[in-house]
Every structure is written in C-alpha cells, then in structure tokens.
C-alpha cells in the first residue's frame, strides 16, 4: 500500500511539473507549452517615464547627439524645439528586454498628432527620435550599449518633432511598446534652454 501511495505521489508531481514547465520532449520545437514558458512567450512589456521633460533649441549637438539643422525659411518663432524625456524604463517586475527599434513615439499638440520615427544612429533630423542616454537604475549596474531596454536600465529619449511646439503650451507624449499597453502623459513644454552637449 505504501509503494502505491509513493507511486501515485510521484505521478501527481510529474503532472504538476508538466503543467507548470511544459513537457521536456517539446523543448526546441518552437512551441511554448506549460504555464511558465507560455507566460514568457506571450509576455508584453509596459514602460513608464519619470515625467520630466526638457526643451532645447536645435543646434549642431543637443544632449550629446548630433542634430541636422532645421529647414531654412521657417520663422524662428515657429521653429522646432527638441524635447528630452528622461527615465523611460520597464515597469517593476517586467522580464526580458524591449527592442527600442519597434518602439512607437508620438507627440500631440493642440491641433494634431505626429508619429516620430526611430533614428538608430545620429544625426537626428526633424520627425525623428533617438536614445540620447542610457543608465542603470540599480547600484553597480550600468546599461549596456545595445538598443534593448532591459530590467535595471533606463533610457532618455530625444525627440525632434516637426510639429510646432511652444513653451508653456501643453503637449501629450505617447510611448507605445509593440503589442503592449501604451503609456502617455501630458505636460507643459518648458522654456527652451541653451543647448546641452
């Protein structure tokens, strides 16, 4: 009787492990089976930002990023303002990494929305955005050199909208990881300071 009880407990344990981790013979067949692998395979990433935003007039270098000049003939009062969004990071508990090349960034002023395109390498031109700085969020951990946002890292994004963006006016910035929850916030555009190189 004791042997049968031990055998039944072992079978129950194997079934539980199979439900949670998946069948060992299915590894490498491109299928995510079990609760844990299935959750990882279908996990989506959510981001937050610390909400601080800085404005800079366009120049040859802004926040260490080479920038192309604005089109001649555009009046200075209607000229562009570059916006730096600080502290973009994954939510606490998120696993894996988020490839920023598929990341969507849009800015909305009082009249319309503009979707900005990702710029992998400088110079940054009008209508684009780039990763300006990378840093770690935990002690003794710094961000690596790739464009994948991972747990423990935060990126500062430099935006160069074509839309007219004025100091003291409200804009809404939308950050959209692919296939996940969008994060948006509204803020007043600060006065454009001198260039920070």
C-alpha positions in Angstrom: 0.0 0.0 0.0 2.9 2.3 0.8 4.5 1.7 -2.5 1.3 2.5 -4.4 1.0 5.8 -2.4 4.5 6.8 -3.3 4.0 6.0 -7.0 0.8 8.0 -7.1 2.5 11.0 -5.4 5.4 10.8 -8.0 2.9 10.7 -10.9 1.0 13.7 -9.4 4.3 15.6 -9.0 5.3 14.8 -12.6 1.9 16.0 -13.9 2.2 19.2 -11.9 5.7 19.9 -13.2 4.5 19.2 -16.7 1.6 21.7 -16.4 3.9 24.4 -15.0 7.1 23.9 -17.0 5.9 22.0 -20.1 6.8 18.6 -21.4 10.6 18.1 -21.6 10.5 16.4 -25.0 8.9 19.5 -26.6 11.9 21.7 -26.0 13.4 23.2 -29.2 10.3 22.5 -31.3 9.2 26.2 -31.4 6.3 25.7 -29.1 5.8 27.3 -25.7 4.0 24.7 -23.5 3.2 25.0 -19.8 2.3 27.9 -17.6 5.8 29.4 -17.2 7.1 29.2 -20.8 3.7 30.2 -22.2 3.7 33.3 -19.9 7.2 34.3 -21.0 6.4 33.7 -24.7 3.3 35.9 -24.6 4.6 38.5 -22.1 4.1 42.1 -23.2 6.2 45.0 -22.0 4.9 48.1 -20.3 7.0 51.2 -19.8 6.9 54.3 -17.6 8.8 57.5 -17.6 9.6 59.8 -14.7 7.7 62.6 -16.4 10.5 65.1 -16.5 10.8 66.9 -19.9 13.4 69.4 -21.0 13.3 71.6 -24.1 16.3 72.7 -26.3 16.6 74.8 -29.4 18.0 72.9 -32.4 21.8 73.1 -32.8 24.7 71.1 -34.0 24.8 69.0 -30.9 22.0 68.6 -28.3 22.4 66.3 -25.3 25.5 64.8 -26.9 23.5 63.9 -30.1 24.5 65.5 -33.5 21.4 67.1 -34.9 20.6 68.2 -38.5 19.7 71.8 -39.0 16.1 72.9 -39.4 14.8 73.8 -42.8 15.7 77.4 -43.8 12.8 79.7 -44.4 10.9 78.5 -41.2 10.4 81.6 -38.9 12.4 81.2 -35.7 9.2 81.7 -33.5 7.7 78.7 -35.4 10.9 76.7 -35.4 11.3 73.4 -33.7 12.1 72.5 -30.1 13.8 69.3 -29.2 12.3 67.6 -26.2 14.3 65.3 -23.9 12.2 62.7 -22.0 14.0 61.3 -19.0 13.8 58.0 -17.2 12.0 55.7 -19.6 12.1 52.2 -18.1 10.2 48.9 -17.9 7.7 48.6 -15.1 8.9 46.8 -12.0 8.6 43.0 -12.4 8.8 43.0 -16.2 11.2 40.4 -17.5 13.1 40.2 -20.7 14.0 43.1 -22.9 12.3 45.6 -25.2 13.9 46.3 -28.6 13.5 50.0 -29.0 13.6 49.8 -32.8 10.0 48.7 -32.7 9.0 51.3 -30.1 6.5 53.9 -31.1 6.7 57.5 -30.0 4.1 60.2 -30.9 3.6 63.8 -29.8 0.3 65.7 -29.9 -0.1 69.4 -29.7 -3.5 71.3 -29.5 -4.3 70.5 -33.2 -2.7 67.3 -34.4 -0.6 64.2 -33.7 2.8 63.4 -35.2 4.3 59.9 -35.1 8.1 60.1 -34.8 10.4 57.6 -36.5 13.2 55.9 -34.7 16.7 57.0 -35.6 19.3 54.3 -34.9 22.4 56.4 -35.5 22.9 60.2 -35.4 22.4 62.7 -36.8 18.8 63.2 -35.6 16.6 65.0 -38.0 13.1 66.5 -37.9 10.4 64.0 -37.4 12.6 61.5 -35.5 13.6 60.4 -32.1 16.8 58.7 -30.7 18.1 57.2 -27.5 20.2 60.1 -26.1 21.5 58.5 -22.9 21.4 55.2 -21.1 21.9 54.4 -17.4 21.3 51.8 -14.8 18.6 52.1 -12.1 20.3 49.9 -9.5 23.7 50.3 -7.8 26.7 48.7 -9.6 24.6 48.1 -12.7 25.0 50.2 -15.8 23.2 50.0 -19.1 24.9 48.1 -21.9 25.5 49.5 -25.4 22.6 47.9 -27.3 19.2 49.4 -28.0 17.3 46.9 -25.9 15.6 48.3 -22.8 16.2 45.7 -20.0 15.2 45.5 -16.4 17.5 47.7 -14.4 18.1 50.1 -17.3 16.5 53.5 -18.2 16.8 55.5 -21.4 16.5 59.2 -22.0 14.8 59.9 -25.4 15.5 62.9 -27.5 12.5 63.9 -29.7 12.7 66.3 -32.7 9.1 66.9 -33.8 8.1 68.7 -36.9 5.0 70.0 -35.2 5.3 73.5 -33.8 5.8 73.1 -30.0 5.7 76.2 -27.9 6.9 76.9 -24.4 4.1 77.0 -21.9 1.7 75.0 -24.1 0.5 71.5 -23.3 1.7 68.5 -25.3 0.8 64.9 -24.9 3.6 62.3 -25.5 2.7 58.7 -26.2 5.1 55.8 -25.7 4.0 52.6 -27.3 5.9 49.3 -27.0 4.9 47.0 -29.8 1.9 44.9 -28.9 1.6 46.2 -25.4 0.0 48.9 -23.3 0.7 52.5 -24.3 1.9 55.0 -21.8 1.0 58.6 -22.3 1.4 61.7 -20.3 0.5 65.4 -20.8 2.9 68.1 -19.8 3.6 71.8 -20.3 6.6 72.5 -22.6 9.3 74.2 -20.6 11.2 77.2 -21.8 13.9 76.1 -24.2 17.3 76.3 -22.5 20.7 76.6 -24.0 22.0 73.6 -25.8 23.4 70.8 -23.6 26.2 69.0 -25.3 
